[in-house]
Structure formats: structure tokens, C-alpha cells
Amino acid sequence: MSINNLSVRLEEPGSEDRIAAVVSSAFQDEKVALLLDALRRSSAWRGLSFVGLVGDEIVAHLAFTRGWLDMPTKLVEVLILSPMSVTPEWQRRGIGSALILESIQLLADRPEPAVFLEGNPRFYSRLGFLPGREAGFTAPSVRIPDAAFQFIPLPAFDPSLTGALVYPDVFWEMDSVGLRA
């Protein structure tokens, strides 16, 4: 099935269990679904949880939560893209890319200036994500390789922004920051 049959929307109440199944199957691990559940209950949650559907089936999911850019003179709220999941049987068909691009377009009216993530630079750079360190940002952990620390500016972006990205507590509490050996 082509990605033309994909629709993207905010998650609906009551779909949390279906989304958790997508996340667990995509990562072959329940830990990421537990992270998502913890994010939902945290002050970082902004309700920016998007699903990709083929028909009525949720085949992909991504969430944007609140983070901060610790600038020399102030804190600026930004968004963190994590987690992003596509069920294994729908992977490598462009669904993840379409979900990311469409959901970012849906963020255009938001006040946050940028979305940050840690992820594969070959994948995310194709979607417009840029190296964070090269733009003057510092990753929230030394365990995040420079190439994996990326951002995409949103319409409210100001090129004078700089500083360290601060993740919400949940990422630290769940030990979900950076690469693990």
C-alpha cells in the first residue's frame, strides 16, 4: 500500500493501548512504551501525540514533548521529538518520513522555535533536520553523539538562539538519554 493512503492526525482519547502496541513492536522493547506513558503523565506533555493511520489501523506514532533551551539570559521552551515509531510490517515505506513531515507542518502556529531530537542523521537530515552542535546548541548529555543531536527550526525560530538543550526529568528517570553500550 502506498503512503498516499496514510492519514496523520492527533491521537484520540482511548487510543493509548493501541499506540503502546505500535511503540513496543517498533522498538521490540516495552521500555519505550513505558517512557511514552511516563511522558503523558509529566509536565512535559503537550498533547502533541500524532498517529499515522492506514484505514483505521494505527501503523505509526510520534510525540513532541516540552524541553528547554538554556540560553545565557533565559530559558526558551522548545519541543523534543521522541519517540517515533512505525510497526515493523510498515517500515521502509516512507510512513515515518511522512508522519514526521506532516506533523511538523501542523506545529507551524506554535510558539516554540525548534524541535530537537537524537537520531540517525542519515534519516533525519533528509527531512530537514540540522546538526545541533554546528548551530551553537549543546546536547543534554555527553552520551549523545554530535551527529545524532539534531534540530529543525520552526517558523518562530530566531537565528540568535544558542545554548544547552534540557530534557524533561522523565528522560533521565527512565535512563532514556543517549546511546547505551
N, C-alpha and C positions, 0 to 999 in steps of 0.2 A: 504494500500500500504506500502511496506517495505521501510526502509531508503536506501536500495540498489538502489532505483530509484531516490535518491536525488543527484543533482549535485550542486557544490559550485563554484562560480566564483565572480570576482569583479562586482559590479553593472555597468550597461551600461548607457551612457548618455540618458536621456529621460525617465528613469525608476523611477524618484524621486516620482511621484504621486502614482505609484503602491506600492513603498516602504512605503510611508507615510500611505497608507491604511493598510498595514500589521502592522506597528508600532501602529497605532491608535487602530486597532482591538485587538491586543495582550494586550495592556495596558488598553483597554476600556476607553481611555482618549486621547484627541488630544494634550495634553501638551507635551508628549514625542516626538511626530512627530514634534512639533514646536521646541523642543530642537534640534532634528536632523537637521532640516532646518537651525537653527541658527549656529550649528557647521559647516555645509557645507560652510557658508559664513565667517567663522572665520579663524584666522591664525593657529588654532589648526588642521584644516582639512588637512589630508594627502592623501586623495583619497583611504583610506583603508576601503572601504564600501563593504561588501560581502553579497551576496544573496544566499539563498538555494532555489533551484527550483525542482519541481516535474513536469516533462514535461516542458511546457513553463510558468507554474504558479509560481510566487514568493510566497513562503509559509513561508519564514523566512529571517531575516536580522540581521546583526550586523555591528557595525562600531568601528574602532580603531582611536582615535584622539591623538594628542600630549599632553603630560603633562611633568612635570619636577620632578626630584628628587633633592631636595635642600640639597646637601651634605655640610659638613663643609667647603670644599675648592672650590667647583664648583657646577654648575648646570649640571645635566645629563638629556638629553631628554629620556623619556620613553613613552609607549603607554597606553592609557586608553581604556578599552573595555566598551563601553556604547553608545547607548542602544543595547540590544539584544532582538529580538522579534520573536515569532513564532505565526502564526494565530491560534486562538482557536481550529479550527477543525483539526489542525495538531499537537497540543501539546500532550505531553506524549507518543510520538512515537520514541523518540531518535533523532529527527531532530535538536533540539537546540544543543544537545551534539555533533552531527556530524558536524554541522556548525562551532561550536567553535573549535573543534579539528582540522578540516581540514584548517580553516583559520589561526590558529596559526602555522601550518606547513608551510603555504605559507609565513609566516613572517620570516622564518629561515635566510634569507640572509640580513635582515635589521640590521642597526647599533644599534637600541635601545636594551638595555639589558633585559628589562622585560615589561610585561603587567600587569597593575593594574586594579582592579575593586572593586566595593562594591556590594555584592550579597549574596545569600543564600549559606552558607558554606557547607551544605549537598550536594547541587547540584554541586557547582564548585570544591569542593575538590575531587570529583570522576573524575574530568577531569585534575587533576594535580595541581590545584591552592593551594597555601600555605598561612597560616596566615601571614599577613604583619608585624604586631607588633612583632611577635616571631622572625622574621628575621632582626629586627632592623630598620624597617620603621615606620614612623608616618603617620597616616591618615590625610587627608587635613581638616577634620572637627571633632569636638567632637560629632557630631550627627551621625557619622558612628560607629556602634558597632564594637568592636575589631574583633569579629568572622566574620563580613561581609567584613572587609578590607583584601583583598587577592591579591596575585600576582602569576604570573608564570614566571620563568626565561626563557629567550630566549637564543640562542646559544652565544650571545655576553655578557652574564651575568658574572659579576665579584663578587665573594662572599664577597669582601670587601665593596660593596655598602651599604650605610646606609643613613638615612636622612628622611626628610619630603616630602611626595608627594604633589605636587602643581597642582591643576586642572586649566584648562584654564578658562578665565573670563566667558565664556558662561554658564558654570555650575552654577556659582554664580549669574549671571544676571537673569537666568531662575529659580532660587531657586530650583535647582535640585541636591543638595548635601545632603546626609544623609537622615535619616528617618524623616518623619513628623508625628506628633501626630494626 
